[in-house]
């Protein structure tokens, strides 16, 4: 299933390939935090030390976490539900990312085109919507960090 992040009236929304909106994100300015509503349930995306976390406010036991296992590498480890994912660059000079689950490539992430920064993630249908939205959020943060780093280098 393919999920895409788009800007709509000040919010970010996540929609499936068929156009169905499954989540809305109210991103905090200058921060990697957001208030999120996924399929009608409120979530909070935030930070916990070096990790990025997602907590379902209706069920705080439902939590996802993402962290960089190495300062020197761009990849992120993600635990969501009972699964462990890894998102890492598809190649050295490629702007796409590969998504792995249990060490096996199961999906990918990219952006709409050269001129737009509408990131998307494509994952198997057995990945839950909250997991897919969090994976898309981490891919979005990875792109934002890479863009900021490239801008700072010029």
C-alpha positions in Angstrom: 0.0 0.0 0.0 1.3 3.4 -0.9 0.9 6.4 1.5 1.7 10.0 0.6 2.2 13.1 2.8 0.8 16.3 1.5 0.3 19.9 2.8 -3.3 20.9 3.2 -4.5 24.2 4.9 -1.6 24.4 7.3 -1.7 20.7 8.2 0.0 17.7 6.8 -2.2 14.9 5.7 -1.5 11.3 4.8 -3.5 9.7 2.1 -3.5 6.3 0.5 -2.9 5.8 -3.2 -6.7 5.8 -3.7 -7.0 9.3 -2.2 -8.5 8.2 1.1 -7.1 10.5 3.9 -6.0 8.3 6.9 -4.2 10.8 9.1 -3.6 14.5 9.7 -0.5 15.9 11.3 -0.2 19.3 13.0 3.6 19.7 12.9 5.2 21.8 15.5 7.2 24.7 14.0 11.0 24.2 14.2 10.6 20.8 15.9 10.4 17.2 15.1 7.1 16.9 17.0 3.5 16.7 15.8 0.0 16.2 17.1 -1.5 13.5 14.9 -4.9 12.0 14.3 -4.7 8.5 12.7 -8.1 7.0 11.6 -9.8 9.2 14.2 -7.5 8.3 17.1 -5.2 11.0 18.6 -1.5 10.3 18.7 1.5 12.4 19.8 4.8 12.2 17.8 7.7 13.6 19.8 11.1 13.0 21.2 12.5 11.0 24.0 16.2 11.7 24.3 17.7 10.7 21.0 14.6 8.7 19.9 11.6 9.8 18.1 8.4 8.3 19.5 4.7 7.9 18.7 2.2 7.4 21.5 -1.5 6.7 21.1 -3.2 9.0 23.6 -6.2 6.7 23.8 -4.0 3.7 24.6 -0.5 4.8 25.9 0.7 1.2 25.8 0.6 1.5 22.0 3.9 3.2 21.3 6.4 3.3 18.4 10.0 4.3 18.6 12.7 5.2 16.1 16.4 5.9 16.6 19.7 6.2 14.7 21.9 3.2 15.6 25.0 5.1 14.4 25.8 8.7 14.2 27.8 8.0 11.0 25.0 6.4 9.1 21.7 7.9 7.9 19.5 4.8 8.6 16.9 4.6 11.4 15.7 1.6 13.4 12.0 1.6 14.0 10.0 -0.6 16.4 6.3 -0.5 15.7 3.8 -3.0 17.2 5.6 -6.3 17.1 7.8 -5.5 14.2 11.2 -4.0 13.8 11.9 -1.9 10.7 14.9 -0.2 9.3 14.8 2.8 6.9 18.0 3.6 5.1 19.2 5.2 1.9 18.8 3.1 -1.3 22.2 4.2 -2.5 25.0 6.7 -2.1 23.7 9.4 -4.4 20.1 8.3 -4.5 17.3 10.2 -2.7 15.1 7.2 -2.2 15.0 5.0 0.9 14.5 1.3 1.4 12.3 -0.1 4.1 13.3 -3.4 5.7 11.4 -5.6 8.2 13.4 -8.2 10.0 16.3 -7.7 7.6 14.2 -8.2 4.5 13.4 -5.4 2.1 9.6 -4.9 2.1 9.1 -1.4 0.8 10.5 1.9 -0.3 10.1 5.6 0.2 10.7 8.5 -2.2 9.3 11.9 -3.1 6.8 13.0 -5.8 9.3 14.6 -8.2 12.4 16.7 -8.4 10.4 19.9 -7.9 8.3 18.8 -5.0 8.9 17.3 -1.6 5.8 15.2 -1.2 7.2 12.1 0.4 5.6 8.7 0.1 6.2 5.3 1.5 5.1 2.0 0.0 4.8 -1.0 2.3 3.0 -4.3 2.3 -0.7 -4.4 3.0 -0.1 -6.2 6.4 1.6 -3.1 7.8 -1.0 -1.3 9.9 -2.0 2.3 9.1 -0.4 3.7 12.3 2.8 1.9 11.5 2.8 3.2 7.9 2.1 6.7 9.1 5.0 6.6 11.6 7.4 5.1 8.9 6.4 7.9 6.6 7.0 10.5 9.4 10.5 9.1 10.0 11.2 9.2 6.2 9.9 12.8 6.2 12.3 13.7 9.1 15.2 12.0 7.3 14.5 14.1 4.1 14.2 17.3 6.2 17.5 16.6 7.9 19.2 15.9 4.6 17.9 19.1 3.1 19.0 21.2 6.1 22.4 19.6 6.0 22.8 20.3 2.2 21.6 23.9 2.7 24.1 24.4 5.5 26.9 23.0 3.4 26.4 25.7 0.7 
